[in-house]
Amino acid sequence: MGRFCPPVGLACWPQQLVPIQACPWLPAMTVSLEFGLVNAANRYLTAEPFRFQVAATGKQLKPRQVWVLQFVSPHGAGAAGPGEGAGQKLHLVSALKRFLASDPNGKVTCDQDKPGPQTFFLLHQYPDGKVSFQNEQSKRYLGGAEENVTCFAQAASETEKWTLHLAVHPNVAMYSPNRKRYVRCDEKAGVLRCDRDLPWGAESVITIYYDFKGLDSVAHNADRREFSPYIPVKKYGLRNGAGKLLASNGSLVSEVTPDTLYSLEIHGGLIALRDDERKYLTGREGGMKTVKMDKPGRDELFSVESSPAQVSMRSFSTNKFICCRPGADLYANAMAVGNTEIFQLLFDDTAKKVCFRGHCGTYMSLGPNDCIVSSTKQDKNVWFDLQYQDQKVTLRIGDKYVSMRPNGQLLAIPKAAGKSEDFLLVLVNRPLLVLHSDAGYVGVGADVRRLEGNCVSYVASSLSLTEEGYYNFQIGSKYWALEKDGQISITSDHPTNFTIQFASASCLIIRASNNKFLVAEQGGRLVAVASDPSSATLFHY
C-alpha cells in the first residue's frame, strides 16, 4: 500500500502503491503495484465474484478490474527492460484477494487464497509498452477475450499482450527511492525537479494524464479537444498544478503532443517512463527530462503514491491561519500560508475523527490547561470531530471546542459560542481537482455543456476560494453552474459558490448553492439533489 494510503475498500478508488521509507512515521517498503489489464479488444481483465471466475469484459477501470502485481523478488536498477531477459516473477492478485492460477491444460482460475505452484507468472515487457504474463510452470501465456480467458498460447501474440492502466487516482506524489526525494514543480524556472524531502503543498502534486482512448476519445478526453492523428494511444503524461505537461526536453507545455506522452515500464515495485525515442525520464539533473540509455538506472525509477489532503486552517474572526511549530503552543496569527501553516489531514474512518499533522511530523493536540499544542505523539488527544455549518467548521475534542484568544492562541473551551470557534479548512494541495466515484470520473459526455459523473476519462477543474470561504470550480474559461433542475453545467462566465466537506480518508462531498449535495448517478447525471450528507456521493479526490 502507498505510504499515505488509507485501507483499501471496494467503495473507493483503489490506492497505490509503493511506500519508500523516507520519514520515521512511514511504513516499510513493499513490492506491489496495482493495475488494470487491458487486452487487444480494449477490455479489462475482470475478477467476477461468482465462483471467482475470470473474464475480459470490463469497459472501464473499477474495483473488480484492479489487479495487484505482487512481485516475488524485488527488481531495481538494471532489471530486465522491454523484451529482455527471463521476465520478472510475480503473482496476480484480484480485488477479491485471490490468486490467479493456470493448470497445465491452460485453464485459468482465481479462487486460491494462498499462492501455489500454478500462481507464479513471469512478466515480459515489449517496446510498444505492452506486457505479457507467462505461467512459470506451464510456460504458456495468459490471453483471451470476453469469457474465454486461457493460459495456453506457446508464444505471445497480440491476443496475449496487455496494456497496463495504473490503478491510482490521477493526483499523486512521485518519489525517487535512489535520490530519496519527491518531484515538485518549480514554477519560476518552468521545470519539474526531484529535490523535495516531503510531498508538501500544491507544488508537490503531479496529475497523471491518461491517453488511453486516442482518436476514439473526441468527446470524452480530459482536455475536451480533438487529438491529432499522430498522437499515439495508451500513454501517460505528467501535469503540474497549472495544467501544463512535462515534455521530454524538460519544458512544461500547454498542449498534448507526442513529446509529452510516455510509455510505462515496470521494474519490480517501481516504474519508469520512456518516450518514443526510447529515452527514459530521469531526475538526475537539474530538471526532469528524458535521457538516452539502454535500460533505466536507479535515477530513472520512481514510485507513484496517493496524495492525501493537505489543508490550511483559517480563523473566520481574524482571517489568520493556524501555525504549527514543534514543541510550541498553536496560534492562529499567520497572515499567509507557508509550510508551517499546512497540515496533512489524517482520518480514523471507523471513529469518524480526524487529526492534523504538521510539516515536521508533529500533531495538533489537546495539551495541559486545555491549550492546543504541537505534540510528537499520536494519542487520543490529537483526534477531533469536524462539525460543518455551511462553509464553516468547528473542531470538537471530547466535550470541548477549539477556540481562539484575542492574541490568537488556541485553547479548548466547554461550549462553542461564536466566531472564535469557526474555522475554514482550505484544501491547498489540489490545484487541479479530479473527482472519481463508484460511477466513474466526473467528466464531459456527449452534451459538452454539462458535467457527467460516470465518464471513463476525467475533466480536471481548477479551484479558487472566495473571501467568504466558498469554492468556485472552473474548466477552461467557464465555471461550474447550477441549473434549475440541479444539474451541473460548465457554461457560465461567472462563478457559482460550492462548499467542500471532508468525509473520509480519501473522499469528500460537495454541496451546491441550493443547499443540496452532489450525486453522481449511475446513468451519468451529476446533480445536486441530496438533502443530507449521508445521501451524497463520496468523491475520491
N, C-alpha and C positions, 0 to 999 in steps of 0.2 A: 504494500500500500504506500501511497505517497506520503511524504513527510508531514504535511499539514492536513491529511485527509481525515474526514470523519469515517465511521464504519460504513461499509458498502451495504446498501439495501436496494431492492429492486424498484423501490418507489422513486428513487432519484437517479440522476445521471451517474454511471459508474465512475469510480475515482481512479486516478492514475498516480503513481506507478512506482518510481524507483527512488526510495529515500537514500540520501547520502549523508553521512554523519558529519555535519559542519558545525553544529551547535550542541551544547550539552543536554538540551531538553529534547533532542530529536532521537527517533528510534534508529536501530542499526539497519544496515543496507540489506535489501533482498534483491533477487534477480528474477523478477516477474514483470511482464508487460501485458497490457490489456488492449486487444484489437478486435475489430470486426474483420471478417474474412470474406472478400467479395470475389465471386467466380467470374468466368468469362461471359456469363449471361447477366452480369450486374445484379446478382442475387447474393444475399448474405447467408453464410452457414449458420444454421439456427438449431438451438437445443430445445426440443419440444418436451414439455413436462409430461405428456402422456407416454408412458413406458420409456421415458428418456430417449426418445427417438431423435435422429439427426436428419435434417433436410437442408436444402439450399433454396429457400423460398422467401427469405426476408427482403423487403423492398427498402428498408432503411434501418439504421443502427438503433436498436432498442436493447433493453437488458438481455433478452433471450439470444441476441446476436453477438453478445460480447464473449470473447474467449480469452482466458489467461494463458499466455505463453510462459510456462514455468520452466526456466532453464535448469537443467540438471547440474551443470557446472558453469560458472561464470566465464565469459569471454571478454577480454579487454582489448587494448590496442594490439593490432596485428592479427585479430581474429579473421577468419575466412571471409573475404569480401564476395561480391556478386560472382556467381559461377565458379567459385574456388573451393577447394578442399572437400572434406567429408561431410560438411554441414554441422550445424550446432544442435546439440542434443537437448530435447525438451519434452514436456508433457503439454497437451492441450486440455485445459480445464474449462468446463462450461460454467455459465452463471448459476447453475444448479449444483455446483461444486462436485461434478462428476467428471471422470477422466475419459477422454476419447480413446478408443482402442480399435484394433483391427486384427482379425484372425487370419490364418494362412490362406483362406479362401477369399479374402477381400471384404468380408462382412464388417461393417462399421457399427460399433455400439458406443453408448455413452452412459452406462449405468454403474460403473465401478466407482466406489467412494474412496478407493486407495489405488496408488499406482501399481502396475504389474508388468510382466514381460511384454505384453502386447500394447502398452500405452506409451512406449518410447518412440519418438519421431525425430528425424533429422531435418532441420530447416536448411533449405538451399535457396540462395538469392540469385537473381538474374539482372542483367544490365538494364532492363526496362523497368526495374523496380518491383517486379512481381516475385513471389516466393512459391516454393512447393514444400510439401511435407511428405517425407519418405519414412514409412514404418521401418524401424530399425530391425525388427525380427524378420519380416517377410520381404523387405527390400522393395515393396510396392508403394505407389504414390496415391495420396488422397485426392479424389476428384469427384466429378459428377454434377448433376443438376436436378432441381426440383426434389422429388422424394428419393431419387436414385443416387445416393452418395455412397461410393465404394472406395476401397483402397486396393485396387487390383492391377492398375497400369504399371508396366515394367519400365516405362520412361515417362518423363513429364512433358506432355503436350500442353496446348493452351487450356484444355479441359482440366488439367491437374495443376494449373497455376492460379495463384490467389493474389489479390491486391490487399494490402494492409490498410485498414482505416483505424487510425489512432483513436481509441475509445476514451477520450478525455474531453472535458468541457474546453472550448477554444481559448478561454482566458487562462493562461498558465504562467508558471515561472520556469525558466531554463537554467540548468545548473551544469557546470563543468567539474566533474569529480577530480580531474587531474589538477586544475588550477584552484579548486575549492572556492570558486566564485560563481556568482549569478550574472546572467545577462541583464543589462539595463539599456535604456535609450538615453543617449547623450543628445538632447535636443539642440543645444548650442552648436555642437560640431556636426549634427546631422548624421550620426552613426549609432550603431549598437555596439556596446562594449561588454566584455566579460570581466568585470572587476568589482562586483558588489558582494560584500560579505553576507548580507541578508537580502531577500527579496522584499524590500521595504518601499512603500509608496507607489504612486502611479507609474513611475518610470521603469519599474521592475516587472510590470505586467506585459507579457507578449501575447498577442491574439493570433492564434493559428488560423490561417486561411486555407480552406479545403477547396481544391479544384477537382471535384470528383464527378462532375457532370459534363463539363466541356460544352460542346455545341448543343447538347440536349437541354441546357440549363438557361435558355434565354430569359425566361420569366422568373426563374427561381434562384438564380445565383446571388451570392451575397452582396454584389455591387449594383444590381439592377441595371446592368449594361450587357450588351451582347459581346460574346467572346469572339475574338478574331480567329479565323480558321487555323492559323499556325500555332495556336496555344495548345500544348499537349494536355491530356487528361490525367486524372489520378495523380495529382501533385500536391505539394504543401507550400504555403508561403508563410512568412513571419511578419506580423504587423506591429507597429508601435501604437501608442495611445492616440496619435493624431490620424491613424488610419493609413499611414504610409507603409509600403512593403520594402523589405530588405532585398536589394539587388545583389547579384553575385559579385559585383565590384565593390561592395560595401556601402554604396549610397542608399538613401531612402527615397523611394519614388512613389508617386500617387497612383499610377496606373498598373494594372496587371499585365505583365509581359512575360515571355519565356525566361527572361533573366531573373524574375522574381519567384520562380517556381522550382521546387526541388523534389527529387525522389528520396524516399526514406529507406534507410537500411537499418537492420538490427544487428547489434554486436553484443551478445549476452543481454544484460539488463539495460543497455544503453542504446541510443540511436545516433545515426549520422545522417546528414543531409547532403545530397550530391546534385550538382547542376547538370545540364545537358552536355557539358564539355568534360564530364567525369571529374570535376573539381569538387573538393569537399569543403563545406563551411567550417571555419575554424575561428577560435578566439585567441589564437596565439599572438597576433599582432595588435596594434593599437585599436583597430575596429574589426568587427565581424565581417568576413568576406570569404570567398572560396579560394583555395589554392590547389595546384596540381599535385596529385600523388596517386600511387597505385592503389593504396588502401588507407583508410583513416588511421591516424595515430591517436595518442591519448588526448591531444588538444582538440580533436575533431569529434569526440564522443560526448554526448550530453544526456542528462536525464530531463524529463519533462514532468513537472509536478503541478498538482492543482494549486490554485491561488486563492487562499481563504480571504474573507472580507477583512479589510483594514478601514478603520473609521477614525475620525476626529470627533471630539465631543465639545459642542459649543453651548455656553450658557445663554438662555433666552433673555435673561435680565440684563446682562452686560455685553453680550456678543463676543465674549472672550473664550479662549479654548483651554481645556484642561491640559496641564503639562505634567509628565511623569518623569521624574529623575530618581535614580537609585538611592534608597535609604532616606528619602525625604517625604514630608507631608505633601499631599497633592493640592495644587491651587489651580483655579480657573482664571489665569491672569495673562495668558499669551495672546498677542494681537494677531499672530499669523501661525500657520501650520508648518512645522518642521518635523524632523524625525522624532523628537520628544513629545510631540502632540499627536502622534499617530499610534493607535492601538490595534493589535490583532484581536479579532473577535472570535472567541472560542465558546462553543456551545456544549452543554450537557443536554442532549436531546431527550433523555429519559426524564430528568428532573425539570426540563424546560427552563434552565437557567443559563446565564452567560457570564463569562469572565473576560477581562480586558488585560492583554499582555503588552507591555511596552517594548520599545526598541532594544533595551538592554536585557530583556528576559525577565523583568520584574512585573508583578501583578498589582493592579489596583485592588486595595484590600481594606477591610474594616480593622482599624488598629486601636490602640489604647485610647481611652477617653472619647470614644466614638469618632475619632479623627479618621479621615480617609488617607491612607499612606501607601507607599510603594513597598511591596514585600517580595521576597525571593521564594516564598512558599506558596504552593497551590493547594490551599486548605479550604475549609468551609467558609472562611472569611472573604474569599475572593469571588463568590458566586452571587450574582444579582438577578433579580427579576426585572424584565423590561415591561413597563406598563405604558402603552401608547394612548395618546389623546390627540387626534388629528396628526399633525406632523411632529408633535412634541412627544418626549418620552421621559418618564420618571424612573429612577433606579432604586429599587427596594431591596433591602437585605434584612431578612427576618421581619420584624415589625417596624423597621425604621426606613427612612428615605434619605437619599443623598441630597444634601442641601449645601448652600454656599454662604459664607460670612461676607460682610461688606468688603473685606480685604481680599476676597477670592478664595480663601481656604475652604476646603471641602470637609464636611462632617456629616454624621448620620443623626437625624432627628426623629422623634416618635411619630410625627404627622406631616404629611405633605400639605403645605399651606398655600403656596402660590408660585410666583415666577422664580423664586430662588431654587426651587426643586425641578424646574423644567429645563430639559436639555434637548439638543438636536444631535442625532447621530448622522454624521456626514460621511457617506461612502467615498473614500478618497482614492481607492485603487481600482476603479472601473471607468477609465476614460472612455472605453468602448464597452457598452453593456450588451451582452449576448444572453438571451433568455431561452431556456430549454425546459420542457416538462415531459410528462408521460406521453403527451400527444405529439411531441416533436418540437422543432425550433419555432420561435416567433420569427416570421419572415414575410415575404411578399408572394402572393399567389397569382392567379390569373387576373384578378382585379388589382392592378397596381396601386389603386387609391387606398386600399385597406390592408391592414396587417392581418395575417392569419397565424394560428397557433399550432398548426400541425405540419409545418414545412420540413422538407429534407435538409434544406440549406438555411442558414441564418441570415438575418439582416442586423448589423450592429448599429446601436443607437448611441449617440454621444449625449452625455449628461451635463446639465447646468443646474445651478441651485439659486433660488430666489432669496432675497433678504429675509423673507418670512419662513424659509425652510422648506419650500416646495421644490420638487424636481420637475424639470422640463426635459423631454426626450426629443431628440432631433435626428433625422436621417437625411443627409444631404442638406438641402436648403429648406426642407419642410419639417414641421413639428407634428408630433402626435397630437391628435384632436379627438374629442369625444363627440360622437354623433348622437342624435336624438334617441336612437334605438339601443345605445350603449356600445356600439361597435367602435373600434379604434381605427381612425383614418390617418393618413400621412399626407394631407393636402393643405394644411394650414400654414399661413405666413406668420402666425402669432402663436406664442407658446400657451399650452394648457397645463394647469397645475396637477401634479400627481404626488402621492406620498408613498414611501417605501417602508415596509416593516420587515425586520429580520425574523424569520420563522424557525430556522433550524441551522445546523452547522453548514449547510450548503444551499439553502433555499431562502427565498424572500417572497413576499406577496406585495401586490401593488393596488392602491386604492385610487380611484378616479375622482374627478371633481363632483360627481353625482353621489358621492359617499358610498359607492358600491365598489366591490373588489373585482379584479380582473379574473376571468375564467377562460381557459383555452379549451374549447370544446373539441371533441373527437372529430366532428365534422369540419373543423377548420376555423370557425368564427372565434375571434378574440374580442370578448365583450365584457363590459363592466356591469355585472348583474348580481353578484353575490352580496348578500346583506351582512354577512359576518365573516370574520377571518377563517373560521373552520371550513367554510364552503369555497374559499378562494383557491385558485390553482397555485401550487407550490412551484415556483420557477427557480431552477438551478441557474446560478449566475457566475 
